[in-house]
Amino acid sequence: MNARNTIVLAADADLSAVLGCSSEDIESMQNDGVLEPQGQLWEIGPAQDYLRDAVWADSLWH
């Protein structure tokens, strides 16, 4: 499995810690379809890509 397909088992509140972003960013990514649950499993590869690109654009991350 490559980093793009990274799957974690996490409650919603734990995703902020896993991805290193705010809960508002998590909610935004869920609303945009970047981060989608599969039960309590989350495929975070696309979210990591999204956050990495946002860092490069200086718009997210805390």
N, C-alpha and C positions, 0 to 999 in steps of 0.2 A: 504494500500500500504506500503510495507516495504522499507527500505533505499536502497535496491538493485534496486528498481524500481522507484527511484526518478526521476521525470520529471520536467524540468524547461522550461519556455518560455524566450528565450534569443536570442539576435542577436549574431552573431559569436564573435564579440569583447567583449561581456559581459561574455562569458564563462570563460575567464581567471580569472575574478573577482569571479565568482561563484565557480570555482574549486580551486582557489588560486595557479595557475601555470602560466607559460609564454605562450604567443601565439604560440611559437614554439612547446611546449609540446602539446597544443591543436591540432595543425596541424599534429603532429606525431601520436597522438591517432586517429585522423580521418583517416589518411593514413593506420593505422594498423587495422581499423575496431572496435576499442575499443569504440569510440564515434561516434554515427551516428545520423544525424538529422532526424526529422519527421516533416518537414515543419520548423517552428521556435521553435518547441518543441524538447527538447533534453533529452534523457534518460541518466542521468549522473551517475547512480549507478555503471556500469562497469568502468567508468573513475575514480570514487572515489576509487574503489577497486584497480585499476591499480596504481594510485598515492600513495595510502597507502602502497602498496607493494614496490613501488619504494623508498619511504621514509625509509622503513625498510632496503632496500638494499643500502641506501645512494647515489642514482643516480639522483634523480630529486628534485624538490621543491626548492623554493627560499625564 
